Amino acid sequence: QVQLVESGGGLVQAGGSLRLSCVASGIIFSINDMGWYRQAPGKQRELVARISSGGSTNYTDSVKGRFTISRDNGNKIVYLQMNSLKPEDTAHYYCNAHWADYGIDYWGKGTLVTVSS
């Protein structure tokens, strides 16, 4: 059974930092591309950052220079370090595992990040 469990969300003031973690089980973690998505109230879910199985990263423009995605294949964890947080970063953040060879996606249940002004 595949599980992605996020943690690290919470309430923070603008300009602050949070680190999200996602622990995976039930998948061959090292061959999956891993990503963080977010969904704000009334908006569509959007990709925030992705890290490939090979370690390549990409970010949505609004978080470049502020957020950093990383992965620990040995412990099956993907992180999202979020610095200089802004109120517009407020959203539910979801961990995603993408098995490219089969086009399969797995999702966590999300963690809420709230940034106050």
N, C-alpha and C positions, 0 to 999 in steps of 0.2 A: 504494500500500500504506500502510495506516494504521499508524503507530507512536506509542506513548506510552512515553517512557523516563523513569523516575523516578531520582532521585539524592538524596543528602543524608542518608540514614539512617546509623545507627551506634549506638554505645554511649555513653550519657551518664548522669551521676549525677542523682538526683532533685533537682529545682529548676533543672536546666540547661535549655538551649535547643538546638533544631535547626531548620534550615530545609530543607524538602523542595522539590525542583523537579521539574517534569514538562515535558519538551519534546515537543511534538506535531509530527507531520509527516503529510502525506497527507490532512488534513482542512481544511475551511474553519473555522479555529479560532474566528474571531470570532462565528460563529453557533451555536457549541456551548456548552451549559451544561457547566461543568467541576466536577469534584468529587474529593474525597479520601475514600476508604473505608479501613477497617482491619479486620484479622482477627487476633484473638488465638488462641493454641492452644486447641482445643476449643470455640471460640465461632464464631458466625455472623459473616459480614462485615457491618459496619455503616457507615452514612454518618457521616463526621466533619464535613465542611464542603462546601458547594457555593456556587459563584458562577455566576450566570446570565450569558447573553450580554450582558445589559444592565448587569451589575455588581452586582446584588442578591446578598446573601449570607445564608446561614443555617448554623447550627451545631447539632450535637448538644449537649444540655444539659451534658454532662460536660466539654466543652472551652470553653464560653463564657467569655470573659474571659481565656483563656490562649492560644488559637490564633487565627491570622488567615489567611484565604485571600485571595489576590490574583491578578491575571492581567495579563499583558503580551501584548496581541493582536499587536503588531508582531513580536515574537519568538516567538510561539506558546508561551508558557511560563505555567504556573500554579504558584503557590508556596503552601506551607503553612508559616507561621512558627509554631513551637511553643515556648512559654515555660512556665516553672514546671512542667516535666514531672514526671509521677508514675509510679511503677512500673506502675500499671494502664494507662498509655498504651502499654506494650510490645505490639507487634503488627507484622505486615506491613502496610504502607501502600500502597494502590493508587490510581493516578490513573485517573479515569474521564472520558470525553467523551460527552455525551448530546446527540444530534441530535433535538431535540424534535419537529420536523415529521414525522419518519419513525419515531420511536420506536427509534432505533438507538443502541446503546451500544458503546463501545470501551474496552478496558482495557489498562493497562500490566501489566508482570510483577511489580511491587512492589519495595519497599525495606524492609528490616528496621530497626525502631527498638526498641532495648532500653534501658530505664531501670532503673538499679540503685538499690537503696535504701541 
